[in-house]
Amino acid sequence: MYSSLIDGITTDPAAMVIPMDDHMVHRGHGVFDTATIADGYLYELDAHLDRFHKSAAAAKIQPPFDRATMREILIQTVASSGCKLGSLRYWLSAGPGGFGLSSSECTMSTLYAVVLSLPAIPDPDMGVTVITASTPMKHPQFATMKNVNYLPNALSKLEAESQGAFAAIWLDDEGFVAEGPNVNVAFISKSRELLVPEFDKILSGCTARRTVALAPKLVESGVLSAVKVTKISPEQAKDCPEMMLIGSSLPITPVVKWDGQVIGNGEAGPATIALRNLVVDDILNGPSAVRIPVPYTGEA
Ligand SMILES: Cc1ncc(COP(=O)(O)O)c(C=O)c1O
């Protein structure tokens, strides 16, 4: 863990602490982001940092360091951990300074980062089931910034689990398909279009955006007919033969059942598998702009 309060990195779990008077702890005044570590590289770190800075500005938190310094600290934290497969999660908090509401009492904003190891990139053939969430969705102002107020997200995950599902999918205030609790969703229409919900009321997922950027390759090869970021009604979505969840932790997982209705033939569809292979290949072999090498010093 890195903490700007000590301006240092620790590998001792007992020292991985946040002060109780930090406004991120008792007021939820903080933002965060997560980047994947795969094969000793940080995937899409700069896209995640762009979003982190946008979230910070929306939450009115001035980072304690400039962007280049923060980026270097994050890379060094991964290097110190020795982790080659996992994720880097980092938070920017209004900071410690008291138990009031206004961050004007905070002495300085704080940066924290932790490295989490993961056993493996999840199995592509493991299709999941989803339900439509009844837990209310966050207002767009809060859904579009990645802030630490994930109570609706956590409750919607519990709602899904209580019904034996992997995730609950939100519909927005106009009834269009929005997103899951920590994933974006996408569909393959009967005419083989990749359909991704617009990002204006949901989190702009780095993995979903990267998928949209890479997908034209599958249009060239004839797997897809088009790539569209658009409003999608639940009726249109449920008529699609393929549905998938997209997010850093997955990166693409097929959905085989939604609200009890079987999607397609109930198995991972060919376009979903092709998209997943495309993104996994990008994670493992993509260009240097999306793969930042971690300068490990010792053996992990
Ligand atoms: C609410 C929400 N939507 C979508 C995503 C997927 O975003 P990403 O692909 O950047 O992980 C996440 C994950 O961070 C999330 O928390």
The ligand as an SDF file (V2000), in Angstrom:
LIG
                    3D

 16 16  0  0  0  0  0  0  0  0999 V2000
  -20.3530    1.3270  -11.9440 C   0  0  0  0  0  0  0  0  0  0  0  0
  -19.3240    0.7690  -12.8630 C   0  0  0  0  0  0  0  0  0  0  0  0
  -19.6150    0.6480  -14.1790 N   0  0  0  0  0  0  0  0  0  0  0  0
  -18.7100    0.1510  -15.0510 C   0  0  0  0  0  0  0  0  0  0  0  0
  -17.4530   -0.2640  -14.6310 C   0  0  0  0  0  0  0  0  0  0  0  0
  -16.4520   -0.8130  -15.6260 C   0  0  0  0  0  0  0  0  0  0  0  0
  -15.4050    0.1070  -15.8140 O   0  0  0  0  0  0  0  0  0  0  0  0
  -13.9210   -0.3530  -16.1850 P   0  0  0  0  0  0  0  0  0  0  0  0
  -14.0110   -1.0470  -17.4920 O   0  0  0  0  0  0  0  0  0  0  0  0
  -13.1860    0.9340  -16.2920 O   0  0  0  0  0  0  0  0  0  0  0  0
  -13.4560   -1.2530  -15.1300 O   0  0  0  0  0  0  0  0  0  0  0  0
  -17.1150   -0.1560  -13.2770 C   0  0  0  0  0  0  0  0  0  0  0  0
  -15.7890   -0.5800  -12.7960 C   0  0  0  0  0  0  0  0  0  0  0  0
  -15.0280    0.1600  -12.3510 O   0  0  0  0  0  0  0  0  0  0  0  0
  -18.0570    0.3780  -12.3720 C   0  0  0  0  0  0  0  0  0  0  0  0
  -17.7750    0.5130  -11.0660 O   0  0  0  0  0  0  0  0  0  0  0  0
  1  2  1  0
  2  3  1  0
  2 15  2  0
  3  4  2  0
  4  5  1  0
  5  6  1  0
  5 12  2  0
  6  7  1  0
  7  8  1  0
  8  9  2  0
  8 10  1  0
  8 11  1  0
 12 13  1  0
 12 15  1  0
 13 14  2  0
 15 16  1  0
M  END
$$$$
